[in-house]
Amino acid sequence: MSSAVSSPARTIRIGSRKSQLALVQTYWVQEQLQKAFPDRTFEVHTMSTQGDKILDVALAKIGDKGLFTKELELGMINNEIDFAVHSLKDLPTRLPEGLMLGCVTERENPADALVVHEKHKDKQLATLPAGAVIGTSSLRRLAQLRHHYPHLSFKDVRGNLNTRLAKLDAGEYDALILAVAGLHRLGMGDRIHQAIPSEVSLHAVGQGALGIECREGDAEVLNVIKALEHTPTAQRCYAERAFLRELEGGCQVPIGVNTEINGDALTLTGLVASLDGQTIIKESITGPATEAERLGTELANQAKQQGAQEILNQITAEMRS
């Protein structure tokens, strides 16, 4: 132990995507860790991921396993960075060998948000006129909104938040569906016209939380990042991720979730929808929050018994054709 005390603490290198939201999230993590460990040095290293580079193709068409994470994961495997900060909803449920989800931070509001063009400021989602063009690149949002509002039109939208909002304000869209948490983190909470209730749109797995991915067995880094762990959020997100993993759905399939913790009990609601929104399978389960992953797996199996796998197989076939 004496040699460890005498040598200076190693500099910890944090990996981040270069997008504005990713950097805001990463610098927040750096700031929190610096407060918790004032004697340590934390450096931010940025890199572009495949998902940042391909902006003219719908996410669902690219195939998205690790679309926003692969380059950061290679950085950890090659010992160029020590951990990476992700929007947890972007992190695949199956991680490369040697890497692990080391920490889940306290969740912001995980709801989806309606952001409208100025001319619709007196409208809500339910009162937008027939044919109004809604921008979203998420099949999960698309399927659920088609189910509830078949009179609306939907159009893919890519690019960072500022690019999307500029397209909306220029009149290319009547409204956008974005994440409440992302808008708040970027100081754009004033653009949230309506937080969409979970009865209409169940959120993405992990939405609103940050996931910190690191190397397995790196006890020093794990010990540091655990300072930011928020246990109730982690339990909710582990349940959600187990549900998604068991259904073998990437984040570009119409799978939505909602979780609540009351006392020691966790309630997970999961949804699988067909792309046209015609078929919706929605199931719930309640059990001990300490058994979050088991609950997620059980709920996925319930959904499969109701026909969820057939829906997902059909969507996979459509994507490949």
MARSERO-609459 format. One line per field, with one value per residue (C-alpha): residue number from 1; residue in one letter; x, y, z. Coordinates in steps of 0.25 Angstrom, whole numbers, padded with zeros to 4 digits. Example, Ala and Ser with C-alpha at 12.3 -4.5 7.8 and 13.67 -1.06 7.14 Angstrom:
2
nr	(1	2)
rest	(A	S)
c1	(0049	0055)
c2	(-0018	-0004)
c3	(0031	0029)
//
This chain:
321
nr	(1	2	3	4	5	6	7	8	9	10	11	12	13	14	15	16	17	18	19	20	21	22	23	24	25	26	27	28	29	30	31	32	33	34	35	36	37	38	39	40	41	42	43	44	45	46	47	48	49	50	51	52	53	54	55	56	57	58	59	60	61	62	63	64	65	66	67	68	69	70	71	72	73	74	75	76	77	78	79	80	81	82	83	84	85	86	87	88	89	90	91	92	93	94	95	96	97	98	99	100	101	102	103	104	105	106	107	108	109	110	111	112	113	114	115	116	117	118	119	120	121	122	123	124	125	126	127	128	129	130	131	132	133	134	135	136	137	138	139	140	141	142	143	144	145	146	147	148	149	150	151	152	153	154	155	156	157	158	159	160	161	162	163	164	165	166	167	168	169	170	171	172	173	174	175	176	177	178	179	180	181	182	183	184	185	186	187	188	189	190	191	192	193	194	195	196	197	198	199	200	201	202	203	204	205	206	207	208	209	210	211	212	213	214	215	216	217	218	219	220	221	222	223	224	225	226	227	228	229	230	231	232	233	234	235	236	237	238	239	240	241	242	243	244	245	246	247	248	249	250	251	252	253	254	255	256	257	258	259	260	261	262	263	264	265	266	267	268	269	270	271	272	273	274	275	276	277	278	279	280	281	282	283	284	285	286	287	288	289	290	291	292	293	294	295	296	297	298	299	300	301	302	303	304	305	306	307	308	309	310	311	312	313	314	315	316	317	318	319	320	321)
rest	(M	S	S	A	V	S	S	P	A	R	T	I	R	I	G	S	R	K	S	Q	L	A	L	V	Q	T	Y	W	V	Q	E	Q	L	Q	K	A	F	P	D	R	T	F	E	V	H	T	M	S	T	Q	G	D	K	I	L	D	V	A	L	A	K	I	G	D	K	G	L	F	T	K	E	L	E	L	G	M	I	N	N	E	I	D	F	A	V	H	S	L	K	D	L	P	T	R	L	P	E	G	L	M	L	G	C	V	T	E	R	E	N	P	A	D	A	L	V	V	H	E	K	H	K	D	K	Q	L	A	T	L	P	A	G	A	V	I	G	T	S	S	L	R	R	L	A	Q	L	R	H	H	Y	P	H	L	S	F	K	D	V	R	G	N	L	N	T	R	L	A	K	L	D	A	G	E	Y	D	A	L	I	L	A	V	A	G	L	H	R	L	G	M	G	D	R	I	H	Q	A	I	P	S	E	V	S	L	H	A	V	G	Q	G	A	L	G	I	E	C	R	E	G	D	A	E	V	L	N	V	I	K	A	L	E	H	T	P	T	A	Q	R	C	Y	A	E	R	A	F	L	R	E	L	E	G	G	C	Q	V	P	I	G	V	N	T	E	I	N	G	D	A	L	T	L	T	G	L	V	A	S	L	D	G	Q	T	I	I	K	E	S	I	T	G	P	A	T	E	A	E	R	L	G	T	E	L	A	N	Q	A	K	Q	Q	G	A	Q	E	I	L	N	Q	I	T	A	E	M	R	S)
c1	(0000	0011	0016	0002	0001	0014	0011	0002	-0012	-0013	-0020	-0033	-0037	-0052	-0057	-0068	-0075	-0073	-0088	-0092	-0101	-0091	-0081	-0090	-0093	-0078	-0074	-0084	-0079	-0065	-0069	-0076	-0064	-0055	-0063	-0063	-0048	-0041	-0027	-0029	-0028	-0039	-0037	-0048	-0044	-0054	-0057	-0067	-0075	-0081	-0095	-0089	-0084	-0096	-0106	-0114	-0119	-0130	-0124	-0133	-0127	-0112	-0114	-0110	-0103	-0093	-0095	-0092	-0082	-0073	-0062	-0062	-0062	-0050	-0043	-0045	-0041	-0028	-0026	-0027	-0038	-0042	-0057	-0068	-0080	-0093	-0107	-0111	-0122	-0111	-0103	-0106	-0111	-0100	-0086	-0072	-0064	-0056	-0065	-0077	-0087	-0080	-0090	-0104	-0106	-0119	-0129	-0136	-0150	-0150	-0162	-0163	-0166	-0174	-0167	-0176	-0175	-0179	-0192	-0197	-0194	-0208	-0209	-0205	-0202	-0216	-0221	-0211	-0218	-0219	-0207	-0198	-0184	-0177	-0162	-0156	-0145	-0149	-0158	-0162	-0169	-0174	-0181	-0188	-0192	-0197	-0206	-0212	-0212	-0213	-0217	-0203	-0192	-0178	-0165	-0151	-0142	-0127	-0116	-0112	-0123	-0120	-0121	-0134	-0140	-0135	-0142	-0155	-0154	-0152	-0165	-0160	-0168	-0180	-0175	-0163	-0163	-0150	-0146	-0149	-0136	-0128	-0135	-0133	-0118	-0116	-0123	-0135	-0146	-0154	-0156	-0163	-0178	-0183	-0177	-0184	-0191	-0187	-0201	-0198	-0183	-0175	-0160	-0148	-0140	-0130	-0136	-0132	-0120	-0106	-0098	-0083	-0076	-0063	-0053	-0056	-0046	-0042	-0045	-0039	-0048	-0060	-0058	-0057	-0069	-0078	-0078	-0089	-0097	-0112	-0118	-0133	-0129	-0120	-0130	-0141	-0131	-0126	-0140	-0142	-0129	-0132	-0146	-0139	-0128	-0138	-0146	-0132	-0137	-0127	-0131	-0137	-0149	-0162	-0160	-0164	-0164	-0168	-0163	-0166	-0161	-0170	-0163	-0156	-0165	-0162	-0173	-0168	-0177	-0172	-0178	-0175	-0182	-0183	-0178	-0191	-0196	-0208	-0203	-0198	-0194	-0193	-0190	-0186	-0179	-0177	-0166	-0154	-0146	-0134	-0138	-0139	-0132	-0141	-0153	-0149	-0146	-0159	-0167	-0160	-0165	-0179	-0179	-0173	-0185	-0194	-0187	-0176	-0166	-0174	-0175	-0160	-0157	-0166	-0160	-0146	-0150	-0156	-0143	-0135	-0143)
c2	(0000	0010	0011	0014	0025	0032	0031	0042	0038	0034	0044	0038	0040	0042	0038	0046	0048	0062	0066	0078	0069	0059	0069	0076	0062	0059	0072	0070	0057	0062	0074	0064	0055	0067	0071	0057	0055	0069	0063	0055	0060	0057	0059	0059	0053	0054	0045	0045	0032	0026	0031	0046	0044	0038	0049	0047	0032	0028	0022	0009	0007	0007	-0004	0003	-0007	0002	0013	0024	0016	0007	0017	0020	0005	0003	0015	0007	-0006	0000	0008	0021	0026	0020	0021	0027	0035	0031	0035	0022	0020	0019	0008	-0006	-0016	-0026	-0019	-0024	-0034	-0027	-0015	-0012	-0002	0003	0014	0020	0034	0040	0041	0053	0053	0042	0046	0050	0065	0071	0084	0091	0102	0116	0115	0103	0109	0108	0093	0080	0067	0063	0076	0077	0077	0065	0064	0072	0067	0062	0060	0048	0038	0028	0016	0015	0029	0027	0014	0019	0032	0026	0017	0029	0039	0032	0046	0052	0050	0046	0050	0045	0056	0055	0064	0070	0077	0091	0086	0079	0092	0100	0091	0092	0107	0108	0101	0087	0081	0085	0079	0070	0059	0060	0056	0065	0062	0066	0079	0082	0078	0088	0099	0099	0095	0106	0099	0088	0090	0078	0066	0054	0045	0031	0026	0032	0029	0020	0025	0018	0009	0017	0030	0042	0035	0035	0022	0021	0010	0005	-0007	-0019	-0021	-0007	-0005	0009	0015	0007	0012	0027	0026	0019	0033	0037	0024	0027	0013	0015	0020	0008	-0002	0004	0004	-0010	-0015	-0007	-0012	-0027	-0025	-0020	-0030	-0042	-0037	-0035	-0021	-0010	0004	0005	-0004	0000	-0004	0006	0005	0012	0009	0013	0010	0010	0006	-0006	-0010	-0007	-0007	-0008	-0006	-0011	-0009	-0015	-0008	-0011	0000	0004	0005	-0005	-0015	-0012	-0022	-0015	-0023	-0019	-0026	-0023	-0029	-0026	-0014	-0022	-0033	-0023	-0031	-0043	-0035	-0029	-0043	-0048	-0037	-0039	-0054	-0049	-0040	-0051	-0060	-0049	-0049	-0039	-0047	-0048	-0033	-0031	-0042	-0035	-0022	-0028	-0034	-0021	-0014	-0023	-0023)
c3	(0000	0003	-0011	-0016	-0006	-0010	-0025	-0031	-0034	-0049	-0058	-0062	-0077	-0080	-0094	-0101	-0114	-0120	-0121	-0112	-0104	-0102	-0097	-0088	-0081	-0081	-0075	-0064	-0061	-0060	-0051	-0042	-0041	-0039	-0027	-0021	-0024	-0023	-0023	-0036	-0051	-0061	-0075	-0086	-0100	-0111	-0123	-0135	-0135	-0148	-0144	-0143	-0157	-0165	-0164	-0177	-0175	-0165	-0153	-0155	-0168	-0164	-0153	-0140	-0131	-0125	-0135	-0125	-0116	-0124	-0126	-0111	-0107	-0116	-0109	-0095	-0101	-0106	-0093	-0100	-0090	-0076	-0077	-0087	-0084	-0092	-0092	-0087	-0097	-0108	-0101	-0106	-0096	-0100	-0098	-0104	-0096	-0086	-0084	-0074	-0070	-0058	-0053	-0056	-0052	-0046	-0057	-0062	-0067	-0077	-0085	-0100	-0103	-0113	-0119	-0129	-0140	-0136	-0144	-0135	-0121	-0117	-0121	-0113	-0119	-0119	-0126	-0137	-0151	-0160	-0169	-0159	-0162	-0149	-0149	-0142	-0145	-0135	-0139	-0124	-0125	-0139	-0136	-0123	-0129	-0142	-0132	-0125	-0136	-0150	-0156	-0154	-0164	-0160	-0166	-0163	-0156	-0154	-0149	-0136	-0127	-0133	-0147	-0144	-0138	-0149	-0159	-0151	-0150	-0165	-0167	-0172	-0160	-0152	-0140	-0135	-0124	-0116	-0102	-0090	-0083	-0095	-0097	-0082	-0082	-0093	-0087	-0097	-0087	-0092	-0105	-0099	-0103	-0096	-0089	-0095	-0085	-0084	-0087	-0101	-0103	-0094	-0094	-0099	-0090	-0081	-0086	-0077	-0070	-0073	-0074	-0071	-0078	-0074	-0074	-0066	-0054	-0054	-0039	-0038	-0049	-0044	-0030	-0035	-0044	-0034	-0027	-0037	-0036	-0033	-0029	-0031	-0046	-0048	-0043	-0052	-0064	-0062	-0062	-0075	-0081	-0078	-0084	-0097	-0097	-0096	-0107	-0115	-0120	-0123	-0119	-0133	-0131	-0126	-0111	-0101	-0085	-0073	-0059	-0045	-0031	-0019	-0006	-0009	-0021	-0036	-0046	-0061	-0072	-0086	-0100	-0114	-0126	-0141	-0150	-0154	-0140	-0142	-0133	-0119	-0108	-0094	-0081	-0067	-0056	-0041	-0032	-0023	-0028	-0024	-0035	-0046	-0057	-0054	-0055	-0068	-0074	-0069	-0075	-0088	-0088	-0085	-0097	-0105	-0101	-0106	-0120	-0118	-0125	-0137	-0138	-0136	-0147	-0157	-0154	-0156	-0169	-0174	-0170	-0178	-0191)
//
